C-alpha cells in the first residue's frame, strides 16, 4: 500500500516505523529536515521536506497514485487542508486526519466530501480519555481493551503472590471458575512472551493477558491477584483537554479534584464542570497535596504535557500516600523506565493513537488494532467475511487454521454472544475474531487469512 504520512513527530514517526516494517511504500512529509533525516536513517522510507498542505509538496510525495493520506501534523488546520487538497487534486481514496480542537469535532457535518473530505477523524485526547476511563473502571488492571463495542474485553494484570491461580497450571482456571469462560491469550515473564498452554504455570509478577465477556472480567482478575477496591477519590494533575474530558466523563461517579496552574484555565474548568473541585496550584507542591489529603486519594493521575512534571508529581503523590498513580508519558523511551516502580501505570498517548490509526491502515477486514506492552505485541479484531470457498477461516475449526507463529485466537463474538476460543471452535461468517500476536512481523499473514477471495495468491 502506498501511504503518505504528514508529520514526522512522535505519532507520525511511530506510525511510519510500524508500517515500514510491513512492506508498505511509505513517504513522510515534514518541515523539519533534521527529523526527516533521523527517520530516513532508521527506516526504509522516502522523505520530503515541506508543508504537507501545499499541492506541489504532495505531488512530490507521490500523491498522484497514493492509496492513503495520514495527516498527523501538530496543526489541525494543516491536516484538514491537506485532506481537501488530496481529495480535490489527487482523488486520494482514503484520507485520515488528526484533529484535536473540540470545536471542530463537535461539528460532524464539517467532515464529508461536500465540505472537508476527511474519511477518518482521529482525536488523540479522546482516545486517551477513553483509555484512562477503562483503567479507572477496572482497579488493578494494567491495560483494558474493548472489542465488539465492549461485549468482550482483553485485560492485562500482574499476577501477585497469594493469587488463587499463582503457582498452578492454567488448565485449573476452569476448575476454579466452572461457570466463567475465559482464555489467557499471552503471558509476559521478565519481558519475554510465553504462549500459554494448559500446563503453563503462572508465576508471581507475570503480566497476564486474558480475554472474557465484559461481565466476567472482575471474576477472572480475582484469580490472578487480590482485587483492588473500587476507586472513589480521584485527583487529576493538569486541567488541559485530557484532564477536562476525563473529569467531565467520571465526575458523576467519583469524587474528583483537578489541580491546574493557569488561573484562566481554572476559571474555565470551574464554569464547565459540575461537581469537580478545581484547585489552582502546582501538583508538585507538597503542602498543597497534604492540605488536600492526598493520602486519602485512591488514584492520582498526572495528565499535563510535561513528562518531567508528571513523573515528579506522581512520585511525590505516591510518597505522600496516594494508593495508585498513573502518568501520561509522551517520550516513549521513558515508559519502560518508570512503569511498575512507584508509578503504577505509564500511559503513552502515541501508542494509544497509533492503535486507532492502524485499524484504518490494515488490509483485510480488520476492525481494530491495539498496541500492547508499549508496542511489543498487538491485539486485533477481524471480521470473517465470505463463505467456505472464498475464506481461509470460515467453516474451519481453530486447530485447522494455519495461524502464523506466535498468534492465538482468544475469542469470537457472534451476534451478542462471546465465545471463548477452543481448538474445536468453528468460525462462521460474520464472526468477530479476536487475535493476539506476540510477533508483529506476522501481521501481514493475519491480514491475508481474513482477506476474501484469491487476490493474495
TITIVO-281661 format. One line per field, with one value per residue: residue number from 1; x, y, z of N, C-alpha, C in turn. Coordinates in steps of 0.1 Angstrom, whole numbers, plus 2048, in hexadecimal, padded with zeros to 3 digits. Last residue first. Layout:
BEGIN
n = NUM	...
nu = X	...
nv = Y	...
nw = Z	...
cau = X	...
cav = Y	...
caw = Z	...
cu = X	...
cv = Y	...
cw = Z	...
***
This chain:
BEGIN
n = 457	456	455	454	453	452	451	450	449	448	447	446	445	444	443	442	441	440	439	438	437	436	435	434	433	432	431	430	429	428	427	426	425	424	423	422	421	420	419	418	417	416	415	414	413	412	411	410	409	408	407	406	405	404	403	402	401	400	399	398	397	396	395	394	393	392	391	390	389	388	387	386	385	384	383	382	381	380	379	378	377	376	375	374	373	372	371	370	369	368	367	366	365	364	363	362	361	360	359	358	357	356	355	354	353	352	351	350	349	348	347	346	345	344	343	342	341	340	339	338	337	336	335	334	333	332	331	330	329	328	327	326	325	324	323	322	321	320	319	318	317	316	315	314	313	312	311	310	309	308	307	306	305	304	303	302	301	300	299	298	297	296	295	294	293	292	291	290	289	288	287	286	285	284	283	282	281	280	279	278	277	276	275	274	273	272	271	270	269	268	267	266	265	264	263	262	261	260	259	258	257	256	255	254	253	252	251	250	249	248	247	246	245	244	243	242	241	240	239	238	237	236	235	234	233	232	231	230	229	228	227	226	225	224	223	222	221	220	219	218	217	216	215	214	213	212	211	210	209	208	207	206	205	204	203	202	201	200	199	198	197	196	195	194	193	192	191	190	189	188	187	186	185	184	183	182	181	180	179	178	177	176	175	174	173	172	171	170	169	168	167	166	165	164	163	162	161	160	159	158	157	156	155	154	153	152	151	150	149	148	147	146	145	144	143	142	141	140	139	138	137	136	135	134	133	132	131	130	129	128	127	126	125	124	123	122	121	120	119	118	117	116	115	114	113	112	111	110	109	108	107	106	105	104	103	102	101	100	99	98	97	96	95	94	93	92	91	90	89	88	87	86	85	84	83	82	81	80	79	78	77	76	75	74	73	72	71	70	69	68	67	66	65	64	63	62	61	60	59	58	57	56	55	54	53	52	51	50	49	48	47	46	45	44	43	42	41	40	39	38	37	36	35	34	33	32	31	30	29	28	27	26	25	24	23	22	21	20	19	18	17	16	15	14	13	12	11	10	9	8	7	6	5	4	3	2	1
nu = 7E3	7D2	7B9	7A5	78E	793	7A9	7B2	7CC	7D9	7DC	7EF	805	80A	813	82B	839	831	82C	816	7F5	7D4	7B3	792	77A	758	747	73F	73F	750	767	765	77A	78D	79E	78B	783	765	74D	734	717	70A	71B	737	758	771	793	7AE	7C5	7E8	808	821	820	7FE	7E7	7D5	7BD	7B6	7AF	797	785	775	762	779	794	798	77D	76F	763	754	751	753	766	76C	77D	794	7A7	7C6	7E1	805	824	833	827	823	811	800	7EA	7D0	7B8	799	791	79B	799	7B5	7CF	7D1	7C9	7B7	7C6	7DA	7CD	7CA	7E5	7EF	7E3	7F1	80B	809	803	80B	80C	816	80C	819	838	84A	849	83A	84A	863	86E	85B	858	86C	86B	854	849	831	81E	808	804	7F5	7F8	7E6	7E4	7F9	80D	824	82F	81C	821	83B	838	827	838	84C	83D	833	84A	854	840	827	80C	7FB	7F0	7F1	7DB	7D7	7BE	7B4	7C0	7C8	7E0	7D9	7CB	7D0	7E8	7F9	7FA	804	81D	82A	823	81F	809	804	7E4	7C2	7AA	788	775	758	73E	73F	753	754	75D	775	783	786	796	7AD	7B6	7BD	7D3	7E4	7E8	7D2	7C4	7A3	792	775	765	751	73B	73C	755	75E	75E	76A	784	78B	78B	79F	7B6	7B7	7BB	7C6	7CB	7DE	7D9	7BD	7B3	797	788	780	784	77E	79C	7AC	7AE	7CC	7CE	7C3	7A9	79E	79B	784	771	773	769	750	744	752	761	785	7A8	7C7	7E9	7FE	81E	82A	82C	82B	822	80F	819	80A	7FA	7EC	800	807	826	836	84E	860	861	85D	844	824	80D	7ED	7D2	7BE	79C	77C	75D	751	74A	761	77C	78E	78E	798	7B2	7C1	7D0	7E7	7F3	800	80C	7ED	7D2	7CD	7E9	801	811	800	802	7F6	7E0	7CE	7B2	79A	777	759	747	752	750	763	778	78D	7A7	7BC	7D8	7DB	7C3	7BD	79B	78B	785	79E	7A2	78E	799	7B0	7A4	795	7AB	7B8	7A5	7A3	7BC	7BE	7A7	7A4	78D	78C	788	781	77C	767	74D	746	751	753	753	741	72F	739	745	756	76F	774	776	78B	7A7	7B5	7B7	7C7	7B8	7BA	7AC	7AD	7B1	7B7	7B5	7C5	7B5	7A3	7B0	7C7	7BA	7AD	7C3	7D0	7BD	7BF	7DA	7DB	7C9	7D6	7F8	80B	801	7F6	7E5	7E9	7DB	7DE	7E7	7F4	7FA	7FF	80F	82A	838	833	818	81B	829	816	800	805	803	81D	839	858	86C	865	872	86B	87A	885	894	8A9	8AD	894	892	8A7	89D	886	890	89E	88A	869	852	84B	83F	848	83C	83D	830	833	83F	83E	84F	840	82D	83C	848	833	829	83E	83D	823	827	83D	841	83F	825	813	819	80B	80E	805	808
nv = 76D	781	77E	76D	774	78A	787	77C	774	78C	795	783	78A	7A4	79E	793	7A5	7A6	78D	788	78F	783	78A	785	788	789	778	777	754	743	72B	714	706	6F4	703	720	741	74B	75F	774	77E	78E	784	778	77C	767	768	763	754	75D	75B	750	74B	74D	732	721	710	6FA	703	710	702	714	725	73E	742	749	74D	743	72B	732	756	777	781	786	7A2	7A7	7B8	7B2	7BD	7B9	7C3	7D9	7F1	7F1	7DB	7DE	7EF	7E3	7E8	7DE	7D1	7C6	7B6	7C1	7D7	7F4	80D	80F	805	818	82D	820	81C	836	83F	830	838	854	854	83C	83A	825	81D	821	82C	81E	806	803	819	825	81B	819	835	844	841	850	86C	870	862	866	850	846	838	82F	83B	855	85B	869	85A	860	87B	87A	86C	87E	894	889	882	89B	8A9	89A	89D	8B3	8B6	8A3	88F	879	86E	859	849	84C	861	866	873	88D	8A3	8BD	8C2	8B2	8C1	8D9	8D2	8CA	8CF	8C4	8CF	8F1	901	902	8E8	8DF	8C3	8BA	8BD	8CA	8E0	8FA	90C	900	901	91D	922	914	923	939	92F	911	8F9	8E3	8C5	8BA	89E	88B	86F	860	862	87B	87D	871	883	89A	890	88C	8A5	8B2	8A2	8A7	8C3	8CC	8CC	8BA	89E	893	87B	86B	853	839	818	7F9	7E8	7CE	7AB	79A	787	774	772	78B	78C	77D	78F	7A5	79B	793	7A7	7A5	786	786	780	78B	78C	792	793	785	788	765	750	736	71C	70A	6F6	701	71E	73E	749	763	77E	78F	79F	78C	780	783	76F	76F	768	754	756	74B	747	73B	726	71C	727	713	704	716	719	703	708	715	70A	720	737	748	747	757	76B	76A	782	78C	794	7B1	7B0	7BC	7B1	7B6	7B0	7B1	7C6	7DE	7DE	7C9	7CF	7E4	7DF	7EA	7E5	7DF	7DF	7EA	7F2	7FB	815	81F	815	822	83C	83A	837	84F	861	858	85F	87B	883	87B	875	872	86A	860	870	890	8A9	8C1	8BE	8A8	893	89E	8AE	8BF	8B1	8B0	8C3	8BB	8BF	8DA	8DD	8CD	8C8	8B3	89C	88B	87B	868	85D	849	850	86F	882	898	8AF	8A9	899	8A8	8BF	8B5	8AC	8C5	8D1	8C1	8C6	8E1	8E2	8D5	8D0	8BC	8A2	88B	87D	866	85A	83E	837	84D	858	873	877	877	88D	89F	8A4	8B1	8C8	8D4	8DA	8DB	8CE	8C8	8DA	8C7	8AC	88A	869	846	82B	817	829	838	84D	858	863	877	886	890	8A1	8B3	8C1	8C7	8C5	8A6	886	866	84A	827	80A	7EE	7DA	7DD	7F0	807	808	80F	826	837	839	847	85F	869	86B	87C	88B	88F	894	880	864	852	831	816	7F4
nw = 7DB	7E2	7D6	7DA	7F6	811	82C	842	83C	837	851	85A	84B	854	86E	875	883	89E	8B3	8C2	8BC	8BF	8B3	8B1	898	893	879	85F	85C	877	883	89D	8B6	8BE	8CE	8D8	8E3	8F0	8E2	8EA	8D6	8C5	8A9	8B7	8BC	8C9	8D5	8CF	8BC	8BA	8AC	8AA	886	878	874	861	871	881	899	894	878	85E	854	84B	843	829	812	7FD	806	81C	818	826	843	864	86F	88B	8A1	8B2	8C5	8C5	8D5	8DB	8E1	8FD	900	8E1	8CC	8B9	8A0	891	879	85A	841	82E	83B	850	855	86A	87F	882	891	8AA	8B0	8B3	8CA	8DD	8D8	8DF	8FA	911	933	94D	96D	986	992	9A0	986	970	959	953	93B	928	923	918	8FD	8F5	903	910	929	943	95E	97D	99D	9BB	9D4	9E2	9F4	9EE	9DA	9C6	9C2	9B8	9A0	993	990	980	968	960	95C	946	932	92F	92B	946	956	96E	986	9A1	9B4	9CD	9E6	9FF	9FC	9F6	A02	9FB	A0A	9FB	9E3	9EC	9F5	9DD	9BD	9A5	99B	9A3	99E	9A5	9A2	9A0	9A4	990	98A	96E	959	950	963	96B	953	950	967	960	94A	958	968	965	974	983	98E	995	9A4	9A8	9B1	997	986	97A	96F	957	942	94C	951	936	92B	93B	935	919	917	939	954	96A	97C	98E	9A5	9B2	9C5	9BE	9AF	9BF	9C9	9B7	9BE	9BC	99D	98D	992	98F	973	970	97B	96A	951	94A	93B	923	91C	919	918	927	92D	948	951	970	98B	991	975	969	954	93A	931	91C	912	905	8FB	90A	903	91C	933	948	935	929	919	908	90C	91E	91D	92C	93A	958	968	974	97F	986	96E	95C	966	962	94C	955	975	98F	997	99B	9A0	9B6	9C1	9CF	9BC	99E	97C	96E	951	935	923	90A	909	8F7	8F1	8E8	8CC	8C7	8E4	8F7	90F	928	93C	956	971	98A	982	969	965	95F	946	938	939	92A	910	90D	90C	8F5	8E2	8E6	8DE	8C3	8AC	88A	871	850	839	831	81F	82A	816	807	814	837	852	85D	86B	885	89A	8AE	8A3	8A5	8C1	8C9	8B6	8A9	890	878	85D	83F	822	805	7E9	7DA	7C5	7C2	7C6	7DA	7ED	7F4	7FD	814	823	828	838	84F	857	85B	871	885	887	88A	873	867	84E	838	81A	804	7EB	7D2	7B9	7BE	7D5	7D8	7E2	7CE	7D4	7EC	7E3	7D3	7E5	808	820	82A	823	823	818	818	816	815	829	83D	859	863	852	851	86B	869	854	860	874	864	856	85B	84E	83E	834	82A	819	814	80B	822	830	84C	855	84F	864	87B	872	86D	888	893	884	88B	8A8	8AA	889	86E	858	844	831	817	80B	7F8	800
cau = 7EB	7DF	7C2	7B2	792	78A	7A7	7A4	7C2	7D5	7D3	7E1	7FF	805	806	821	83E	82A	836	822	801	7DF	7C0	79C	784	763	74D	73A	73E	745	764	764	770	782	7A3	792	789	773	751	742	71E	70C	70F	72D	74B	769	784	7A9	7B7	7DD	7FB	81F	826	80C	7EA	7E4	7C0	7B9	7BB	7A3	788	780	75F	76B	791	7A2	784	777	76B	75E	74C	753	75C	76D	770	791	799	7BF	7D4	7F8	81A	83A	82A	82B	81F	801	7F8	7D4	7C6	7A1	789	7A0	78D	7AB	7C7	7D2	7D3	7B3	7B9	7DD	7D1	7BE	7DC	7F3	7DF	7E3	808	80D	7F9	811	803	81A	809	813	82D	841	850	83C	83E	85C	877	860	84D	86A	876	853	855	831	82C	80A	80B	7F7	7FA	7EB	7E5	7EF	803	81B	836	81D	813	838	840	822	82B	84F	845	82A	841	85C	844	835	814	800	7EB	7F9	7DE	7DD	7C7	7B6	7BC	7BB	7E0	7DD	7CA	7C5	7DB	7F6	7F5	7F6	814	828	824	82C	808	80D	7F0	7CC	7B3	794	77B	767	741	734	750	750	750	76A	77F	77F	789	7A5	7B1	7B3	7C6	7E0	7F0	7D6	7CE	7AD	799	780	769	75C	73D	72F	752	75D	759	75C	77B	78A	782	791	7B1	7B5	7B0	7C6	7BE	7DE	7E3	7C3	7BA	7A1	78D	776	789	77A	78E	7AC	7A7	7C2	7D3	7D1	7B1	79F	7A6	791	773	777	777	758	73E	754	755	779	79C	7BC	7DE	7F5	814	826	831	829	82B	80F	817	812	802	7E4	7FA	802	819	834	840	860	860	86A	84C	831	813	7FC	7D7	7CB	7A8	787	765	757	73F	75A	770	78B	789	78B	7AA	7BA	7C4	7DC	7F2	7F8	812	7FC	7D7	7C9	7DE	7F4	813	806	7FF	802	7E3	7DB	7B7	7A8	783	764	742	752	749	755	776	780	7A4	7AF	7D3	7E6	7C7	7C6	7A6	791	77A	798	7AB	78D	78C	7B1	7AD	78E	7A1	7BF	7AA	797	7B8	7C6	7A9	7AB	792	78E	781	789	77B	775	753	740	756	74E	75C	74D	72B	73C	73D	747	76A	772	76C	77D	79F	7B5	7B0	7C7	7BD	7B8	7B2	7AA	7A5	7BD	7AB	7CB	7BF	79F	7A3	7C8	7C3	7A6	7B9	7D7	7BF	7B3	7D5	7E3	7C5	7C9	7EE	806	809	7F7	7E9	7E7	7E2	7D9	7DB	7F4	7F5	7F8	800	824	837	841	81C	814	82F	822	7FF	808	7F7	815	82C	84F	86B	864	86F	86F	86F	885	889	8A5	8B9	899	889	8A7	8AA	885	888	8A5	893	876	85B	84C	841	845	842	83A	838	82C	841	835	853	84C	829	833	850	83C	821	83B	849	827	81C	83D	842	849	829	816	817	812	809	80D	800
cav = 762	781	788	767	772	781	78E	781	76A	783	79D	783	77C	7A2	7A5	78A	7A3	7AE	791	78C	78D	789	783	78C	77F	792	778	782	761	744	739	716	711	6EF	6FD	713	738	74A	751	773	774	794	78C	774	782	76A	767	763	759	755	760	75A	748	750	73F	723	71C	6F7	6FB	718	702	70C	717	73A	73E	73F	750	74F	72B	727	748	76E	784	77C	79C	7A5	7B3	7B6	7B5	7C0	7B9	7CC	7EE	7FC	7DB	7D9	7EC	7E9	7E3	7E6	7DB	7C8	7BB	7B7	7D1	7E5	80B	814	7FE	80B	82F	825	810	82D	844	82F	82A	850	858	842	83A	830	81B	814	82F	826	80A	7F8	811	829	81E	80D	82D	845	83C	841	867	873	864	867	85B	844	843	82B	82D	851	852	86F	85B	852	877	881	866	871	896	88E	878	88F	8AE	89B	890	8B3	8B3	8AF	890	884	86E	866	849	83E	860	860	865	884	895	8B7	8C9	8AE	8B3	8D9	8D7	8C0	8D7	8C0	8C1	8E7	8FF	908	8EF	8E4	8CE	8B9	8BB	8CB	8D3	8EF	90F	902	8F4	916	928	910	915	93A	935	91D	905	8E9	8CF	8BD	8AB	88F	87C	860	856	876	885	869	876	89B	895	880	89B	8B7	8A4	899	8BC	8CD	8CF	8BF	8A9	895	888	86C	861	843	826	803	7ED	7DB	7B6	79F	791	778	766	786	794	778	782	7A7	7A0	78A	7A4	7B1	78F	781	786	781	792	788	79C	783	792	772	754	744	720	715	6F2	6FC	710	736	745	755	778	786	7A5	793	77D	789	772	770	76A	75B	750	755	744	747	72D	714	72F	71E	6FE	712	725	703	6FF	71D	709	715	72A	749	73F	749	769	768	778	78F	78A	7AB	7B2	7B8	7B8	7B0	7B8	7AA	7B9	7DC	7E8	7C8	7C9	7E0	7E2	7E5	7E9	7E6	7DB	7DF	7F3	7ED	80C	823	811	814	839	83C	82D	842	862	857	851	872	886	875	87F	86C	874	85B	863	888	89B	8BE	8C9	8B5	897	895	8A4	8C5	8B4	8A5	8C6	8BA	8B1	8D4	8E5	8C8	8D2	8B4	8A9	88D	887	867	868	849	848	865	877	88B	8AE	8B1	895	89A	8C0	8BC	8A2	8BA	8D7	8C2	8B8	8DB	8E9	8D0	8DA	8C3	8AD	88B	88B	866	865	844	831	848	84A	870	877	86C	881	89A	89D	8A5	8BF	8CF	8D0	8E2	8D3	8BD	8DA	8D1	8B8	897	875	852	833	816	821	82C	845	852	858	86C	87F	888	895	8AB	8B8	8C6	8D1	8AE	894	86F	857	832	815	7F9	7DA	7D4	7E2	804	804	803	81B	833	833	83A	857	866	863	86F	88B	886	896	88E	869	85E	83A	823	800
caw = 7D6	7E8	7D1	7D7	7E8	80A	81F	843	841	82C	848	860	849	846	86C	86F	875	894	8AA	8CA	8B6	8C7	8B2	8B9	89E	897	886	867	855	86E	880	88E	8B2	8B5	8C2	8DB	8D8	8F2	8E2	8EA	8DF	8D3	8AD	8AD	8BF	8BD	8D7	8DD	8BB	8BF	8AB	8B4	893	878	87A	861	86B	872	899	896	887	863	854	84D	851	82F	81F	7FA	7FA	81E	81B	81B	838	85A	86C	87D	89F	8A5	8C5	8C0	8D0	8DA	8D3	8F7	906	8EE	8CF	8C6	8A3	89A	87F	868	849	833	830	84E	84B	85D	87B	87C	883	8A2	8AF	8A8	8BE	8DD	8D5	8D1	8F1	905	928	944	95F	983	988	9A7	993	978	95D	95F	947	92E	928	927	904	8F7	8FE	902	925	935	959	96F	994	9AE	9D3	9D8	9F8	9F8	9E6	9CB	9C6	9C5	9AB	996	999	98D	970	963	966	953	938	932	91F	93F	948	969	978	99D	9A8	9C8	9D8	9FE	A02	9EB	A07	9F4	A0D	A09	9E3	9E6	9FF	9E8	9C9	9AC	9A0	99D	9A5	99E	9AB	999	9AB	992	998	978	960	947	95C	975	958	946	966	96C	948	94E	96E	95E	976	977	992	98A	9A5	99F	9B7	9A1	98D	97F	97C	964	940	947	95C	93F	925	93B	942	91E	911	92A	950	95C	97B	980	9A3	9A6	9C5	9C2	9B2	9B5	9CC	9BD	9B7	9C5	9A7	98B	993	99D	97A	96B	981	978	952	952	948	92C	91B	91E	912	925	924	942	94C	962	983	996	980	96B	962	93E	93C	928	910	910	8F6	90B	902	911	926	947	941	928	926	908	8FE	91F	917	92A	92E	951	961	96B	97B	98F	97B	95A	966	96E	94A	94F	966	98A	99B	99A	994	9B6	9B8	9D6	9C6	9AB	986	973	95F	93A	92F	90D	90D	8FC	8F6	8F6	8D4	8C3	8D6	8F3	901	925	92F	950	964	98A	98B	96C	967	96C	951	939	93F	938	915	90E	917	902	8E2	8E9	8EB	8CD	8B7	896	87A	85E	83B	83A	81D	82B	81E	803	808	82C	84C	856	85E	87C	88E	8B1	8A4	898	8B9	8CB	8BB	8B8	894	886	862	84D	828	813	7EE	7E3	7C7	7BF	7BB	7CE	7E8	7EF	7F1	80A	81F	820	82A	848	854	850	864	880	884	896	877	876	852	846	820	810	7F0	7DF	7B9	7B2	7D7	7D1	7EB	7CF	7C7	7EC	7ED	7CD	7DB	7FB	81A	823	82A	81E	821	810	81E	80E	825	82F	853	86A	855	845	867	874	853	854	878	86D	84F	863	84B	84A	830	835	817	81D	804	81B	822	846	858	847	856	87B	877	862	87D	898	884	87D	8A2	8B0	897	873	866	846	83F	81A	815	7F7	800
cu = 7F5	7E8	7D0	7BC	7A0	78F	79E	7A1	7B4	7CB	7CF	7D8	7F1	7FF	801	814	834	82E	82F	82D	80D	7EC	7CB	7A9	78F	76E	758	740	738	746	75A	760	771	778	798	796	78F	778	760	746	72D	714	712	720	742	75C	77E	79A	7B2	7D0	7F0	812	824	812	7F9	7E8	7CF	7BC	7BF	7AF	795	781	76A	769	783	79E	78D	77F	774	768	757	74D	75E	762	772	784	797	7B1	7CC	7EC	80E	831	830	82F	828	810	7F9	7E2	7CA	7AF	791	798	792	7A1	7BE	7CA	7D4	7BD	7B4	7D0	7D3	7C1	7CF	7EA	7E2	7DD	7F9	808	7FC	806	80A	812	80E	811	826	835	846	843	842	850	86F	868	852	861	875	85F	855	83E	82C	818	80B	7FC	7FB	7ED	7EA	7F0	7F8	80F	82D	824	814	82B	83E	82B	826	843	847	831	837	853	84A	838	823	808	7F0	7F7	7E5	7E0	7CA	7BF	7BE	7B7	7D3	7DD	7CD	7C4	7CF	7E9	7F1	7F1	805	81D	820	82E	814	80A	7F8	7D9	7BE	79D	787	76C	750	738	746	74B	74B	75D	774	77A	780	797	7A9	7AD	7BB	7D3	7EA	7DD	7D3	7B7	7A3	785	775	75E	748	730	745	758	756	756	76D	781	780	787	7A3	7B0	7AD	7BA	7BD	7D0	7E3	7CD	7C1	7A6	799	77B	77D	77F	78B	79E	7A9	7BB	7C8	7D7	7C0	7A8	7A9	79C	780	779	77B	766	746	74F	757	76D	790	7B0	7D3	7EA	80B	81C	830	831	827	818	818	80E	80C	7ED	7F3	7FC	813	826	841	853	861	86C	85A	839	821	800	7E7	7D1	7B3	793	770	760	744	74F	768	77E	786	785	79B	7B1	7BC	7CF	7E6	7F7	80B	802	7E7	7CF	7DA	7E8	805	807	807	7FE	7F0	7DC	7C5	7AE	78F	76F	74C	74C	747	74C	767	780	796	7AB	7C6	7E2	7D2	7CB	7AF	79D	77E	78C	7A5	796	78A	7A4	7AE	797	799	7B5	7B0	79B	7AC	7C1	7B1	7AC	798	794	781	782	785	776	762	746	751	753	755	754	737	738	740	73F	75B	76B	76A	773	790	7AA	7AF	7C2	7BC	7BF	7AF	7B2	7A2	7B1	7B0	7C1	7C4	7A9	7A1	7BC	7C4	7AE	7B1	7CD	7C6	7B5	7C8	7DE	7CE	7C6	7E1	7FB	804	801	7EA	7ED	7DF	7E2	7D5	7E7	7F5	7F2	7F9	815	830	841	82A	817	829	82A	80C	808	7F9	807	822	842	862	863	86E	86B	874	879	88B	89C	8B4	8A5	88F	89E	8AB	891	887	89D	89B	87F	868	854	841	848	83E	843	834	835	837	834	84A	851	835	831	848	844	82A	833	846	833	820	833	841	84B	833	819	81C	80F	811	807	809
cv = 767	776	788	771	76D	780	785	789	76F	779	794	78A	77C	794	7A3	790	79A	7AC	799	790	791	785	78B	784	788	789	783	782	76B	752	73A	724	714	6F9	6F9	70D	72C	73E	751	765	775	78A	792	77A	77F	771	76B	762	758	75C	757	761	753	74D	741	731	71E	704	6F8	710	70A	70D	70E	72B	739	73B	745	753	737	727	73F	761	779	77E	792	79F	7B3	7B0	7BB	7B6	7C1	7C2	7E1	7F8	7E5	7D9	7E9	7E5	7EA	7DF	7E4	7D4	7BD	7BE	7C7	7E1	7FD	812	803	804	822	827	814	822	83B	834	828	842	854	847	842	82F	828	812	823	82B	812	7FA	805	820	820	80F	820	83A	83C	83B	857	86D	865	86A	85B	851	83E	838	828	842	84F	867	860	852	869	87C	86C	86A	888	88F	87C	885	8A2	8A0	891	8A6	8B2	8AC	89D	885	87A	865	858	83E	851	85D	85E	875	88B	8A8	8C3	8B5	8AE	8CA	8D6	8C5	8CD	8C8	8BC	8D9	8F4	906	8F5	8EC	8D2	8C6	8B9	8C9	8D5	8E3	903	905	8F6	909	921	915	910	92D	935	923	912	8F6	8D5	8C8	8AD	89D	881	86E	856	86A	881	870	86E	88D	895	884	890	8AC	8A8	89A	8AE	8C6	8D2	8C0	8AD	8A1	889	87A	861	851	82F	811	7F8	7E0	7C3	7AB	794	780	769	779	78F	77F	77C	799	7A0	78F	79B	7AE	799	78A	77F	788	787	790	793	78E	790	77C	762	747	72F	71A	6FE	6FA	70C	728	73B	752	768	77F	79C	799	783	787	778	773	76A	75C	759	74E	74F	743	739	71B	727	725	708	70B	721	70F	6FF	715	710	715	71E	73C	73F	741	75A	767	776	782	78C	7A1	7AC	7BA	7B3	7B8	7B0	7B3	7B1	7CF	7E4	7D1	7C8	7DA	7DC	7E9	7E2	7EC	7E4	7DA	7E7	7EF	7FE	81A	814	80F	82A	839	82E	837	855	858	84F	863	87D	877	878	877	86D	867	85E	87B	893	8AE	8C6	8C1	8A4	89A	89A	8BA	8BA	8A7	8BB	8BE	8B0	8C6	8E0	8D0	8CD	8BD	8A9	89B	887	874	868	855	849	85D	86B	87F	8A0	8AF	89C	895	8B2	8BC	8A8	8B0	8CC	8C7	8B8	8CD	8E3	8D5	8D3	8CD	8B3	896	88C	874	865	850	838	842	845	861	873	86B	875	88D	897	89D	8B2	8C6	8CB	8D7	8D9	8C2	8D1	8D1	8C3	8A2	881	85E	83F	81D	821	823	838	849	851	860	874	880	88B	89E	8AF	8BC	8D0	8BA	89C	87D	860	83E	822	803	7E3	7D5	7D8	7F5	800	7FE	80E	827	82E	832	849	85D	85F	866	87D	886	88B	890	877	862	846	82D	80C
cw = 7CB	7E4	7D7	7D3	7E7	7FB	816	836	840	830	83C	857	84F	844	85E	86C	86E	886	89E	8C0	8BF	8C0	8BA	8B9	8A4	89E	887	875	85E	867	875	88C	8A3	8B1	8B8	8CE	8DE	8E9	8E4	8EC	8DE	8DC	8BB	8B1	8B4	8C2	8CA	8DE	8C9	8BD	8B1	8B4	89D	885	87A	867	86C	86B	88A	895	889	872	859	84B	853	83D	823	807	7F8	811	81B	81E	82D	84F	861	87B	890	8A6	8B9	8C2	8CB	8D3	8D1	8E9	8FE	8F3	8DE	8C9	8AF	89C	888	86E	858	83B	836	842	847	851	86E	877	87C	894	8A7	8A6	8B2	8CF	8D4	8CE	8E3	8FB	91C	937	958	974	983	99F	99B	985	966	963	954	93B	92F	92C	913	8FE	900	8FC	915	932	94A	968	986	9A6	9C6	9D5	9EE	9FB	9F1	9D9	9CC	9CA	9B9	9A1	99C	996	97E	96C	96A	95E	945	939	922	933	941	95A	973	98F	9A5	9BC	9D4	9F0	A01	9F0	9FC	9F8	A07	A0D	9F1	9E6	9F9	9F1	9D5	9B9	9A7	9A3	99D	9A6	9A3	9A2	9A4	99A	99B	986	96B	94E	955	96E	962	94B	95C	96B	954	94B	965	963	971	97A	985	990	99A	9A3	9B0	9A6	998	988	982	970	94D	946	958	94B	92F	936	943	92C	916	924	941	957	96C	980	996	9A6	9BB	9C0	9B5	9B9	9C1	9BF	9BF	9BF	9B1	996	992	99E	988	972	97D	97E	961	955	950	93A	926	91B	917	91F	923	93A	943	95E	974	98E	985	977	963	94C	940	934	91C	90A	8FF	905	903	910	91A	938	93F	935	922	916	8FE	911	919	923	92D	946	959	963	970	98C	985	967	965	970	957	94E	961	97B	996	99F	993	9AB	9B7	9CE	9CE	9B3	993	97E	963	949	932	918	90F	8FF	8FC	8FB	8E2	8CC	8D4	8E6	8FE	917	92D	943	95F	97C	98B	975	96B	96F	95F	945	942	93F	925	914	918	90D	8F0	8EA	8EF	8DB	8C2	8A0	886	866	849	83D	825	82A	81F	80A	802	81F	843	84D	856	86E	883	8A5	8A7	899	8AB	8C3	8BC	8BD	8A3	889	871	853	837	81A	7FC	7EA	7D0	7C1	7B7	7C3	7DA	7E8	7EB	7FC	813	81B	822	83A	84C	84D	859	872	87E	894	884	87A	861	84B	82F	814	7FC	7E3	7C7	7B2	7CA	7D2	7E4	7D8	7C8	7DF	7ED	7D6	7D5	7F0	80D	81D	822	826	81B	81A	815	817	81D	829	844	862	85C	848	85B	870	85D	852	86C	872	858	85D	852	846	83D	831	823	81A	80C	815	81B	836	851	849	84D	86C	876	866	871	88E	889	87C	894	8AB	89D	882	86B	855	840	829	817	800	800
***
